[in-house]
Amino acid sequence: MSLIRLFSDFDGRIGLRTFWLGSIALALTVLAIQRVAPLLAERQNALVIIAFANAFALFPWAALAAKRANDRGSTPLFGILLICAIVLPEQLRPFLSIGWRPSLEAISTMAWIVAIIDLGLLPAAAEQDGVAAQPVGAKAAE
C-alpha cells in the first residue's frame, strides 16, 4: 500500500503493524512541526502553522483508524468517530463553560482507551464478514 493511499484513503484494511507505524509517523511529524515552527516564524505565525498541522493531522489519523476498524470487522465510521471523540473535545473547550471541562476530558479519555484497546491491541477479525471481506491492504470494490 502506498503512503498516499495509507494516509488519505478510507477504504481497505491495515494490520496492527501498519497502523502503529503510520500513527507513530504522524505523531512524529506533528511533533516536529510543533518544535520547528516557533524557530522559523514569529509567535503568531508559528501558532497558525501549529494549528494548521494539528487540524491537518486529523484526516490521516481518521484514515488509519477507518482502515484498522475495517480490519477489526467494524465499520470504518467507528474508527473515524473514535478519532473525532479524541480530538474534538479539546477543540470545544474554549467555547464551553468551565463546568463542561471534566466531561470533555472524560469523553476524550474514554475514546483513547477504546481506540488503544480496539484498534491498537486486538488482532484482526477472525471471521470475515461483508465489512471485512477484503484482504489486508486491499481497496474496497466499487
LOFI-569105 format. One record per residue (C-alpha): residue in three letters; x, y, z. Coordinates in steps of 0.5 Angstrom, whole numbers, plus 500, padded with zeros to 3 digits. Example, Ala and Ser with C-alpha at 12.3 -4.5 7.8 and 13.67 -1.06 7.14 Angstrom:
% residues 2
ala525491516;ser527498514;
***
This chain:
% residues 142
met500500500;ser503507498;leu504512503;ile499517500;arg494512500;leu495510507;phe494517510;ser489519505;asp484513503;phe479511508;asp478504504;gly481498505;arg485494511;ile491495515;gly494491520;leu497493527;arg504494525;thr502499519;phe497502524;trp502503529;leu508505524;gly503510521;ser501513528;ile508514530;ala510517523;leu504522524;ala506524531;leu513525530;thr511529524;val506534528;leu511534534;ala517536529;ile513542526;gln511544533;arg518544535;val521548529;ala515553527;pro517557533;leu524557531;leu523559524;ala517564525;glu514570529;arg510568535;gln503569532;asn505566525;ala508560529;leu501559533;val498559526;ile503554523;ile502549529;ala494550529;phe494548522;ala499542523;asn494539528;ala488540524;phe491537518;ala493531522;leu486529524;phe485527517;pro491522516;trp489519523;ala482518521;ala484515515;leu489510519;ala483509524;ala478507519;lys482502516;arg484499522;ala477499525;asn475495518;asp480490519;arg477489526;gly471487523;ser467494525;thr465500520;pro470505518;leu466510521;phe467507528;gly475509527;ile473516525;leu468517531;leu474515536;ile479520533;cys474525533;ala472524540;ile479524542;val481531538;leu474535538;pro473536546;glu480539546;gln478544541;leu471545544;arg474547551;pro474555549;phe467555547;leu464552553;ser464554561;ile469551566;gly464546568;trp464542562;arg471541562;pro471535566;ser466532562;leu470533556;glu476530559;ala473524561;ile470523554;ser477524551;thr480519556;met475514554;ala476515547;trp483514548;ile482508552;val478505547;ala482507541;ile488504544;ile485497546;asp481496540;leu485499534;gly492498537;leu492492541;leu487487539;pro488483533;ala484483526;ala477480526;ala478472526;glu471471522;gln471475516;asp464478514;gly462483509;val465489512;ala472486513;ala472481507;gln478485503;pro485482505;val490487509;gly492493504;ala486491499;lys482497496;ala474496497;ala470494491;glu467500488;
***
